[in-house]
Amino acid sequence: LVEMRDTVLACSGRKSSKTTDLADASLVTLIAHRVGRAIEHACRSAPGLPGTLGFRDASYDVPVIVSFSNIMDDTTAMADIVLPEHNSFEDWGTDTPDAGPGYEIVGFQQPVVRPFFEGRGEHLGTRGFADILLAAAQGLSLDLGLAGETHKDILQGSAEKLFALNRGSVRAGDFKSFWNGILQRGGWWDVNAKASGGVPAPQRLPKAEEPRFDPATPGRFNFHLSPFSSTGIGEGQGAHIPWLQATPDPITSATWLTWVEINIQIAEDLHLREGDVVRVTSPRGSIEALAYPHPGIPPDVVAIPMGQGHVAGGRYAEGRGANVFSILSDLTDESTGALAWSATRVGIEKLDKWVRLPKFENSVQDPPEDEEGLVIEVTSDDS
């Protein structure tokens, strides 16, 4: 399903050696001319790429887009077919750590709750991502050569191979007991297993590259923009979850909105105070954010959290804050081909608006204390 020669573009937020990297700047040309179907799983390609790549506009030229999201987010809103998958708490799975701890290990994931939409009918509710693909293959009479008709069956087949080894953290006299054992422990590992073969030497970069930035424009784009991942909502994956929106940033304690951290002295020079609405402009566009004067940021740098500015995703995500990705440069690192996330230069313009920045900081004065640190009792006038 993910081979490019079959004109299918697969976007996945999970690791896969066969998944096309959506950070490639040639993506737009690929979509517009070669892709006949697009499969999107656990990814945020619409709001999570620089606006200059034109992903959203180019996607309208793709005949069929299939999304497996269980949230009607920005990317899923563009899909022709939505096949919602289970929540991770409802699904089966395995995981092999990379990098590993130095010995053989595989984690087993089992559902901890029954599917919320269970029993809604054959064509309603949700399924695990693997089970959706297996059902599609069965409907097309495709023989995948797998030992089982469901994802759980396939996982049990893999576990039977571990059971046959008769070593490691779980041993049992029969497979049922072994299966229960690895589910109870969350996996199987063997600390005594020895690696075979040599360890490949890490590849070195061809050469050290000098940093590349947008061209400086005196008096206009004076600041380097440093976008950073939000503590609560990440790059936007958790924007639809209110308690993640309310998780305070560990430095500013800010929540819910988009702010721009600017050096405190520069803020004074620009007559900015906390909560002033500013326009952040790059050669690619502009966004609005709340000023946060910060003593710990360099004078020529401003920092903006990722994750806000959604046009879909539910009431906790839609129309909240601004999407910093929309103004990022499309410059890439020559050695790795990755997007140069901190290559953008921006300008700051104060607007005639002020909004209180939601923060988790203490605003209540400490009770008075005497020289020994004891709280002094405060009484009313008539006591």
MILUM-969224 format. One record per residue (C-alpha): residue number from 1; residue in one letter; x, y, z. Coordinates in steps of 0.2 Angstrom, whole numbers. Example, Ala and Ser with C-alpha at 12.3 -4.5 7.8 and 13.67 -1.06 7.14 Angstrom:
<nodes>
NODE | 1 | a | 62 | -22 | 39
NODE | 2 | s | 68 | -5 | 36
</nodes>
This chain:
<nodes>
NODE | 1 | l | 0 | 0 | 0
NODE | 2 | v | 15 | 12 | 2
NODE | 3 | e | 25 | 8 | -14
NODE | 4 | m | 27 | 24 | -24
NODE | 5 | r | 28 | 15 | -40
NODE | 6 | d | 9 | 11 | -37
NODE | 7 | t | 6 | 30 | -36
NODE | 8 | v | 1 | 29 | -17
NODE | 9 | l | 8 | 42 | -5
NODE | 10 | a | 8 | 35 | 13
NODE | 11 | c | 10 | 48 | 27
NODE | 12 | s | 13 | 40 | 44
NODE | 13 | g | 18 | 47 | 60
NODE | 14 | r | 26 | 30 | 65
NODE | 15 | k | 42 | 24 | 59
NODE | 16 | s | 43 | 14 | 43
NODE | 17 | s | 57 | 11 | 31
NODE | 18 | k | 44 | 12 | 17
NODE | 19 | t | 36 | 28 | 21
NODE | 20 | t | 39 | 44 | 11
NODE | 21 | d | 46 | 58 | 21
NODE | 22 | l | 34 | 72 | 20
NODE | 23 | a | 47 | 84 | 25
NODE | 24 | d | 55 | 83 | 7
NODE | 25 | a | 53 | 99 | -2
NODE | 26 | s | 49 | 90 | -18
NODE | 27 | l | 33 | 84 | -10
NODE | 28 | v | 21 | 96 | -19
NODE | 29 | t | 28 | 91 | -36
NODE | 30 | l | 26 | 73 | -32
NODE | 31 | i | 8 | 75 | -26
NODE | 32 | a | 3 | 86 | -41
NODE | 33 | h | 9 | 75 | -54
NODE | 34 | r | 12 | 57 | -48
NODE | 35 | v | 1 | 52 | -34
NODE | 36 | g | -16 | 44 | -37
NODE | 37 | r | -21 | 39 | -19
NODE | 38 | a | -15 | 46 | -3
NODE | 39 | i | -15 | 36 | 14
NODE | 40 | e | -13 | 46 | 30
NODE | 41 | h | -10 | 38 | 46
NODE | 42 | a | -5 | 46 | 63
NODE | 43 | c | 1 | 61 | 54
NODE | 44 | r | -2 | 80 | 53
NODE | 45 | s | 4 | 85 | 35
NODE | 46 | a | -8 | 99 | 33
NODE | 47 | p | -4 | 110 | 48
NODE | 48 | g | 13 | 103 | 51
NODE | 49 | l | 23 | 108 | 36
NODE | 50 | p | 29 | 126 | 31
NODE | 51 | g | 15 | 134 | 21
NODE | 52 | t | 27 | 138 | 6
NODE | 53 | l | 27 | 119 | 2
NODE | 54 | g | 9 | 121 | -3
NODE | 55 | f | 3 | 104 | 4
NODE | 56 | r | -15 | 109 | 7
NODE | 57 | d | -17 | 116 | -11
NODE | 58 | a | -8 | 102 | -19
NODE | 59 | s | -18 | 89 | -10
NODE | 60 | y | -34 | 95 | -19
NODE | 61 | d | -26 | 87 | -35
NODE | 62 | v | -25 | 70 | -27
NODE | 63 | p | -40 | 60 | -33
NODE | 64 | v | -42 | 49 | -17
NODE | 65 | i | -36 | 53 | 1
NODE | 66 | v | -39 | 41 | 14
NODE | 67 | s | -37 | 45 | 33
NODE | 68 | f | -37 | 34 | 48
NODE | 69 | s | -38 | 47 | 61
NODE | 70 | n | -51 | 46 | 75
NODE | 71 | i | -51 | 65 | 76
NODE | 72 | m | -58 | 76 | 62
NODE | 73 | d | -42 | 86 | 62
NODE | 74 | d | -35 | 98 | 48
NODE | 75 | t | -28 | 84 | 38
NODE | 76 | t | -43 | 72 | 40
NODE | 77 | a | -55 | 86 | 35
NODE | 78 | m | -47 | 85 | 17
NODE | 79 | a | -50 | 67 | 16
NODE | 80 | d | -62 | 58 | 4
NODE | 81 | i | -63 | 42 | 15
NODE | 82 | v | -61 | 42 | 34
NODE | 83 | l | -59 | 25 | 42
NODE | 84 | p | -56 | 29 | 60
NODE | 85 | e | -45 | 18 | 70
NODE | 86 | h | -46 | 14 | 88
NODE | 87 | n | -38 | 24 | 102
NODE | 88 | s | -22 | 17 | 108
NODE | 89 | f | -30 | 12 | 124
NODE | 90 | e | -42 | 1 | 114
NODE | 91 | d | -29 | -7 | 102
NODE | 92 | w | -16 | -21 | 101
NODE | 93 | g | 2 | -18 | 96
NODE | 94 | t | 20 | -22 | 98
NODE | 95 | d | 36 | -11 | 99
NODE | 96 | t | 54 | -14 | 98
NODE | 97 | p | 64 | 0 | 106
NODE | 98 | d | 76 | 10 | 94
NODE | 99 | a | 89 | 12 | 101
NODE | 100 | g | 88 | -4 | 111
NODE | 101 | p | 94 | -6 | 129
NODE | 102 | g | 108 | -18 | 124
NODE | 103 | y | 98 | -35 | 124
NODE | 104 | e | 83 | -43 | 115
NODE | 105 | i | 67 | -35 | 120
NODE | 106 | v | 50 | -33 | 112
NODE | 107 | g | 35 | -24 | 120
NODE | 108 | f | 17 | -30 | 119
NODE | 109 | q | 2 | -18 | 119
NODE | 110 | q | -15 | -24 | 124
NODE | 111 | p | -32 | -15 | 125
NODE | 112 | v | -35 | -8 | 143
NODE | 113 | v | -53 | -3 | 139
NODE | 114 | r | -66 | -10 | 127
NODE | 115 | p | -69 | 1 | 111
NODE | 116 | f | -80 | 16 | 115
NODE | 117 | f | -90 | 14 | 99
NODE | 118 | e | -91 | -5 | 101
NODE | 119 | g | -107 | -14 | 94
NODE | 120 | r | -112 | 1 | 83
NODE | 121 | g | -114 | -11 | 68
NODE | 122 | e | -103 | -19 | 54
NODE | 123 | h | -99 | -2 | 46
NODE | 124 | l | -99 | 9 | 61
NODE | 125 | g | -88 | 12 | 75
NODE | 126 | t | -69 | 10 | 75
NODE | 127 | r | -56 | -3 | 72
NODE | 128 | g | -37 | -5 | 74
NODE | 129 | f | -27 | 1 | 60
NODE | 130 | a | -19 | -16 | 56
NODE | 131 | d | -37 | -24 | 57
NODE | 132 | i | -43 | -11 | 44
NODE | 133 | l | -30 | -16 | 32
NODE | 134 | l | -32 | -34 | 35
NODE | 135 | a | -51 | -32 | 32
NODE | 136 | a | -48 | -23 | 16
NODE | 137 | a | -36 | -36 | 10
NODE | 138 | q | -49 | -50 | 14
NODE | 139 | g | -62 | -40 | 5
NODE | 140 | l | -51 | -39 | -11
NODE | 141 | s | -47 | -58 | -9
NODE | 142 | l | -28 | -54 | -6
NODE | 143 | d | -17 | -67 | 2
NODE | 144 | l | -5 | -58 | 13
NODE | 145 | g | 3 | -74 | 19
NODE | 146 | l | 0 | -70 | 37
NODE | 147 | a | -3 | -82 | 51
NODE | 148 | g | -20 | -75 | 56
NODE | 149 | e | -35 | -65 | 51
NODE | 150 | t | -34 | -52 | 65
NODE | 151 | h | -20 | -42 | 72
NODE | 152 | k | -22 | -51 | 88
NODE | 153 | d | -20 | -68 | 79
NODE | 154 | i | -4 | -61 | 71
NODE | 155 | l | 3 | -55 | 87
NODE | 156 | q | 0 | -72 | 95
NODE | 157 | g | 9 | -80 | 81
NODE | 158 | s | 24 | -70 | 84
NODE | 159 | a | 23 | -74 | 103
NODE | 160 | e | 23 | -92 | 99
NODE | 161 | k | 40 | -90 | 91
NODE | 162 | l | 46 | -83 | 107
NODE | 163 | f | 38 | -97 | 117
NODE | 164 | a | 48 | -109 | 107
NODE | 165 | l | 64 | -102 | 112
NODE | 166 | n | 61 | -107 | 130
NODE | 167 | r | 72 | -93 | 137
NODE | 168 | g | 70 | -75 | 142
NODE | 169 | s | 60 | -66 | 155
NODE | 170 | v | 44 | -77 | 153
NODE | 171 | r | 44 | -96 | 152
NODE | 172 | a | 29 | -107 | 154
NODE | 173 | g | 24 | -125 | 151
NODE | 174 | d | 10 | -120 | 138
NODE | 175 | f | 8 | -106 | 126
NODE | 176 | k | -8 | -99 | 135
NODE | 177 | s | 2 | -97 | 151
NODE | 178 | f | 16 | -89 | 141
NODE | 179 | w | 4 | -77 | 132
NODE | 180 | n | -4 | -71 | 149
NODE | 181 | g | 14 | -69 | 156
NODE | 182 | i | 20 | -57 | 142
NODE | 183 | l | 4 | -47 | 143
NODE | 184 | q | 5 | -46 | 162
NODE | 185 | r | 23 | -39 | 160
NODE | 186 | g | 20 | -29 | 145
NODE | 187 | g | 33 | -38 | 134
NODE | 188 | w | 47 | -51 | 133
NODE | 189 | w | 66 | -48 | 135
NODE | 190 | d | 82 | -58 | 137
NODE | 191 | v | 96 | -49 | 146
NODE | 192 | n | 108 | -64 | 143
NODE | 193 | a | 106 | -64 | 124
NODE | 194 | k | 122 | -60 | 115
NODE | 195 | a | 123 | -49 | 100
NODE | 196 | s | 129 | -58 | 84
NODE | 197 | g | 140 | -49 | 71
NODE | 198 | g | 148 | -32 | 72
NODE | 199 | v | 140 | -16 | 77
NODE | 200 | p | 140 | -4 | 61
NODE | 201 | a | 150 | 11 | 63
NODE | 202 | p | 139 | 27 | 64
NODE | 203 | q | 140 | 37 | 48
NODE | 204 | r | 148 | 54 | 48
NODE | 205 | l | 141 | 69 | 39
NODE | 206 | p | 150 | 73 | 23
NODE | 207 | k | 156 | 90 | 30
NODE | 208 | a | 151 | 103 | 43
NODE | 209 | e | 139 | 115 | 35
NODE | 210 | e | 138 | 133 | 39
NODE | 211 | p | 120 | 138 | 46
NODE | 212 | r | 109 | 145 | 32
NODE | 213 | f | 96 | 158 | 36
NODE | 214 | d | 84 | 169 | 26
NODE | 215 | p | 92 | 184 | 19
NODE | 216 | a | 93 | 198 | 32
NODE | 217 | t | 83 | 213 | 28
NODE | 218 | p | 88 | 228 | 39
NODE | 219 | g | 74 | 236 | 48
NODE | 220 | r | 61 | 223 | 44
NODE | 221 | f | 67 | 205 | 47
NODE | 222 | n | 78 | 207 | 62
NODE | 223 | f | 75 | 192 | 72
NODE | 224 | h | 79 | 173 | 70
NODE | 225 | l | 63 | 163 | 73
NODE | 226 | s | 65 | 148 | 84
NODE | 227 | p | 49 | 137 | 84
NODE | 228 | f | 48 | 124 | 98
NODE | 229 | s | 37 | 109 | 103
NODE | 230 | s | 24 | 113 | 116
NODE | 231 | t | 25 | 103 | 132
NODE | 232 | g | 7 | 99 | 132
NODE | 233 | i | 1 | 97 | 114
NODE | 234 | g | 17 | 94 | 106
NODE | 235 | e | 17 | 100 | 88
NODE | 236 | g | -2 | 99 | 88
NODE | 237 | q | -6 | 81 | 91
NODE | 238 | g | -14 | 85 | 107
NODE | 239 | a | -23 | 101 | 103
NODE | 240 | h | -40 | 93 | 104
NODE | 241 | i | -37 | 87 | 122
NODE | 242 | p | -42 | 101 | 135
NODE | 243 | w | -30 | 95 | 149
NODE | 244 | l | -16 | 95 | 137
NODE | 245 | q | -20 | 112 | 131
NODE | 246 | a | -20 | 117 | 150
NODE | 247 | t | -3 | 109 | 153
NODE | 248 | p | 8 | 124 | 157
NODE | 249 | d | 24 | 128 | 148
NODE | 250 | p | 38 | 124 | 161
NODE | 251 | i | 47 | 141 | 158
NODE | 252 | t | 33 | 153 | 155
NODE | 253 | s | 19 | 143 | 163
NODE | 254 | a | 8 | 149 | 148
NODE | 255 | t | -6 | 139 | 141
NODE | 256 | w | -20 | 138 | 128
NODE | 257 | l | -14 | 152 | 116
NODE | 258 | t | 1 | 156 | 105
NODE | 259 | w | 14 | 168 | 113
NODE | 260 | v | 31 | 175 | 106
NODE | 261 | e | 45 | 175 | 118
NODE | 262 | i | 56 | 190 | 116
NODE | 263 | n | 71 | 197 | 125
NODE | 264 | i | 66 | 208 | 139
NODE | 265 | q | 77 | 223 | 135
NODE | 266 | i | 71 | 222 | 116
NODE | 267 | a | 53 | 222 | 123
NODE | 268 | e | 57 | 238 | 132
NODE | 269 | d | 64 | 246 | 117
NODE | 270 | l | 49 | 241 | 107
NODE | 271 | h | 37 | 246 | 121
NODE | 272 | l | 30 | 229 | 123
NODE | 273 | r | 23 | 222 | 139
NODE | 274 | e | 16 | 205 | 142
NODE | 275 | g | 0 | 201 | 133
NODE | 276 | d | 2 | 214 | 119
NODE | 277 | v | -4 | 207 | 103
NODE | 278 | v | 10 | 208 | 90
NODE | 279 | r | 11 | 203 | 72
NODE | 280 | v | 26 | 191 | 68
NODE | 281 | t | 30 | 193 | 49
NODE | 282 | s | 42 | 183 | 38
NODE | 283 | p | 44 | 183 | 19
NODE | 284 | r | 31 | 169 | 19
NODE | 285 | g | 17 | 177 | 28
NODE | 286 | s | 12 | 183 | 46
NODE | 287 | i | 3 | 177 | 62
NODE | 288 | e | -2 | 186 | 77
NODE | 289 | a | 3 | 181 | 95
NODE | 290 | l | 5 | 188 | 112
NODE | 291 | a | 21 | 195 | 118
NODE | 292 | y | 30 | 187 | 132
NODE | 293 | p | 46 | 197 | 138
NODE | 294 | h | 59 | 184 | 143
NODE | 295 | p | 76 | 188 | 151
NODE | 296 | g | 83 | 171 | 145
NODE | 297 | i | 82 | 173 | 126
NODE | 298 | p | 95 | 181 | 115
NODE | 299 | p | 91 | 199 | 109
NODE | 300 | d | 91 | 193 | 91
NODE | 301 | v | 80 | 178 | 93
NODE | 302 | v | 61 | 176 | 96
NODE | 303 | a | 53 | 159 | 101
NODE | 304 | i | 36 | 153 | 97
NODE | 305 | p | 28 | 137 | 102
NODE | 306 | m | 21 | 125 | 89
NODE | 307 | g | 4 | 116 | 89
NODE | 308 | q | -10 | 129 | 88
NODE | 309 | g | -19 | 138 | 74
NODE | 310 | h | -30 | 123 | 68
NODE | 311 | v | -45 | 125 | 56
NODE | 312 | a | -52 | 108 | 62
NODE | 313 | g | -51 | 97 | 77
NODE | 314 | g | -65 | 101 | 88
NODE | 315 | r | -69 | 115 | 100
NODE | 316 | y | -53 | 114 | 110
NODE | 317 | a | -42 | 115 | 94
NODE | 318 | e | -51 | 126 | 81
NODE | 319 | g | -47 | 144 | 80
NODE | 320 | r | -35 | 145 | 95
NODE | 321 | g | -19 | 154 | 93
NODE | 322 | a | -9 | 154 | 77
NODE | 323 | n | 1 | 141 | 67
NODE | 324 | v | 19 | 145 | 67
NODE | 325 | f | 23 | 133 | 53
NODE | 326 | s | 13 | 144 | 41
NODE | 327 | i | 27 | 157 | 41
NODE | 328 | l | 42 | 146 | 41
NODE | 329 | s | 55 | 146 | 28
NODE | 330 | d | 56 | 131 | 16
NODE | 331 | l | 75 | 130 | 16
NODE | 332 | t | 83 | 113 | 19
NODE | 333 | d | 99 | 107 | 27
NODE | 334 | e | 110 | 102 | 13
NODE | 335 | s | 118 | 87 | 22
NODE | 336 | t | 102 | 78 | 28
NODE | 337 | g | 89 | 85 | 17
NODE | 338 | a | 78 | 90 | 32
NODE | 339 | l | 69 | 106 | 34
NODE | 340 | a | 79 | 120 | 42
NODE | 341 | w | 67 | 123 | 56
NODE | 342 | s | 76 | 138 | 63
NODE | 343 | a | 81 | 146 | 46
NODE | 344 | t | 67 | 159 | 46
NODE | 345 | r | 70 | 178 | 50
NODE | 346 | v | 55 | 188 | 56
NODE | 347 | g | 50 | 205 | 61
NODE | 348 | i | 39 | 211 | 76
NODE | 349 | e | 26 | 224 | 75
NODE | 350 | k | 15 | 230 | 90
NODE | 351 | l | -4 | 230 | 87
NODE | 352 | d | -16 | 241 | 96
NODE | 353 | k | -23 | 226 | 106
NODE | 354 | w | -20 | 217 | 123
NODE | 355 | v | -25 | 200 | 129
NODE | 356 | r | -22 | 193 | 146
NODE | 357 | l | -10 | 178 | 143
NODE | 358 | p | -17 | 162 | 152
NODE | 359 | k | -3 | 157 | 164
NODE | 360 | f | -1 | 145 | 179
NODE | 361 | e | 10 | 157 | 189
NODE | 362 | n | 5 | 162 | 207
NODE | 363 | s | -3 | 179 | 208
NODE | 364 | v | -7 | 178 | 227
NODE | 365 | q | 5 | 187 | 238
NODE | 366 | d | 14 | 177 | 251
NODE | 367 | p | 8 | 180 | 269
NODE | 368 | p | 19 | 191 | 280
NODE | 369 | e | 33 | 183 | 290
NODE | 370 | d | 44 | 189 | 304
NODE | 371 | e | 63 | 188 | 305
NODE | 372 | e | 62 | 170 | 310
NODE | 373 | g | 51 | 165 | 295
NODE | 374 | l | 35 | 163 | 305
NODE | 375 | v | 19 | 168 | 298
NODE | 376 | i | 12 | 184 | 306
NODE | 377 | e | -6 | 182 | 310
NODE | 378 | v | -17 | 194 | 301
NODE | 379 | t | -33 | 200 | 310
NODE | 380 | s | -47 | 212 | 306
NODE | 381 | d | -48 | 229 | 313
NODE | 382 | d | -61 | 225 | 326
NODE | 383 | s | -53 | 210 | 333
</nodes>
